[in-house]
């Protein structure tokens, strides 16, 4: 059912992995990436966010940016900071964050499986973001960031991956948020074949994070097929870089919202409109000792926090405001969007509206307070995390979640392994 393949990974030499490995391209803005990489020429941010090496006035989607990314990747290869394995391998990527651990297979997955919906999606992509990834892949001739996939786990695959971790890892380092990253190379052919066969029995894979990367890989594949009438179907561009974790190990955090203004309303008018659809209670306030504890963190699904004028409120949707039997309508992100963000604040399309911004739960509720208190935003909303079961149910139903429904932690590091399209 699910076709996964080993590949010749391009990887850092062990003594440089901590310098090279970087956050994913989409969790930092350009200014944050520029600051983080300024004293580290080997940071993979120079490859995945190459605008940091150009004048800040240049559009991050300009062709010069992608050319700079290719130049930076080639420099790391020429300096032998990145080397390519001699033969196709699987890799095992283990993440440890506090007491949480998850073990994933690094492989390339089939674009055809993606097209035939054997790799299921749960989000729409934005055309500009998708084209950005297409341009990045084509200019670098490489897939530099893995797509985060999940599946309904089984004991056989877990046992095989445990076998693959019997040898010493090639990398073992600590990244941001004290996350431990452990990386093994699987080059034993019999184990590779066993892992491939085990995944062939998996009914479906699911895109957890990386919809733009997987969609872009599909566009690139189709373009290159047209230019190669003698293609065999085994060329590298028929596959895309993935890390595949079982559903039982997935950890989803809240994905919160901040909005720039109240659409001309006073705070009292705004609260009055909210009361039509939600029950409102005053909770903790900002500026107190132990303020993170005072902030209102939703305790269950269908429970929301709101930070307005230095005050936290809890919001609970009234009966009849959503359909509990519909897998999309009952999502908290949908309830907030359909009952508050759209009708009250006028945010019709959160994918494109510049008045809304999304804040991953790893940044904490303090970040919501900071954004509102410094005047950049008028109001913030804290949400209860979407569950992995909800994600799988939506994907199985062939439906699409609202944008920014899930924030996965811990995050993979970019630059730990790259899939070259000329291998």
Secondary structure, 3 states (H helix, E strand, C coil): CCCEECECCEEECHHHHHHHCECCCCCCCHHHHHHHHCCCCCCCHHHHCHHHHCCCCCCCCCHHHHHHHHHHHHHHHHCCCEEECCCCEEEEEEEEECCEEEEEEEEEEEHHHHHCCCEECCCCCCHHHHHHHHHHHHHHCEECCCEEEEECCCHHHHHHHHHHCCCCCCEEEECHHHCEEEEEEECCHHHHHHHHHHHHCCCCEEEEECHHHHHHHHHHHHHHHHCCCCCCCCCHHHEEEEEEEEHHHCCEECEEEEECCCCCCCHHHHHHHHCCCEEEEEEEECCCCCHHHHCCCCCCCCCEEEEECCEEEEEEECCCCCCCCCCCCCCHHHHHHHHHHCCCCCCCCCCCCCCEEEEEHHHHHHHHHHHHHCCCCCEEEECCCCCHHHHHHHHHCCCCCCCCCCEECCCCCECCCEEECCC
